[in-house]
């Protein structure tokens, strides 16, 4: 049989969070080596538990969850999501404006495939969550990356956004709270993004999966709550706020200028219908999740586990010579910078691979998030404090070796 090759549409698609370096980590584990994995926000893997009442609902509803549901999702779940949008001050959302999917990842694909023709462009943040870039590419579009400015707390550069709008631009992606930087955008920034979308007729696609993972008394503003004359697709789910990544339950909410988007909405509904329905058992937990006790608030409180781990990881990272980091206001990640004068890294993937092989710690390189330079890494701070100390201690040791090697090379 002749060799089978992957389709050319995958040539420029990457998802390095689960990429070749992670495969190397699997090989090392198969050899009996113990790896500290700080590469992915798989919350359950770090002993964060799904709220007990959600588990009870999942079990109680299993007997009646074997059949297909409505392609948009079950009534009780969509009703709860509708009420949640009201609490977030998003106006005019009805049950018909809500589509439940197998996680936000599936819905990102829907959003792109229903919108894009070959050659259309989507403005995506840099750094980004790489699934947005990959899904844009798979749908035949081109991801055009706009700069998020580290010097301004990783806020999007409105000037760069405006400079990159072309007649082919169809949408702008806003990841807030942000993965991988942990940034939380101000209302002023969100309003400026809306103004660009309004001026150029762009769809605003808002990834708000971390909207309750917010620290230090800050509050998240849903971008769709700030206007009703722009078309918004707001995405959220159970994975992060409710520590239920494996349930694969996410949703998109359509709001704003819906009349102008009716043909596009028909495409979204068509794609939802083609996959028949989302995970039925998990849908039965959504109402309880959104309406029940919000245990995430305890975790992000000043003495909560997530807040403590963020503070510890930030302190330890910033104590390493030549390493700086914007303290995250939200989410579960640090995105530190390695001073290129001290760490002349030519290829950050090779750097992360060497760190894995030397110190048995798995990270993701900054270019894996479509960052333009080889000077950033993403740390997940979900591990218990003792393991965080160990992992960052190994990182400090590795960087000391790297500095000494670089200095010797210069001599």
Buried (B, 14 or more C-beta within 10 A) or exposed (E): EEEEEEEEEEEEBBEBBEBEBBEBBEEBBEEEEEBBBBBBBBBBBBEBEBBEBBBEBBEEBEEEBEEEBBBBBBEBBBBBBBBBBEEBEBEEBEEEBBBBBBBBBBBBBBBBBBBBEEEBBBBBBBBBBBBBBBBBBBBBBBBBBBBBBBEEBBBBBBEBBBEBBEEBBBBBBBBBBBBBBBBBBBEEBBEBBBBBBBEBEBBBBBBBBBBBBBBBEEEBBBBBBBBBEBBBBBBBBBBBBBBBBBBBBBBBBBBBBBEEBEEBBEBBBEBBEEEEBBBBBBBBBBBBBBBBEBBBEEBBBEEBBBBBBBBBBBEBBEEBEBBEBBBBBBBBBBBBBBEEEBBBBEEBBEBBBBBBEEBBBBBBBBBBBBBEEBBBBBBBBBBEBEBBBBBBBBBBEBBEEBBEEBEEEEE
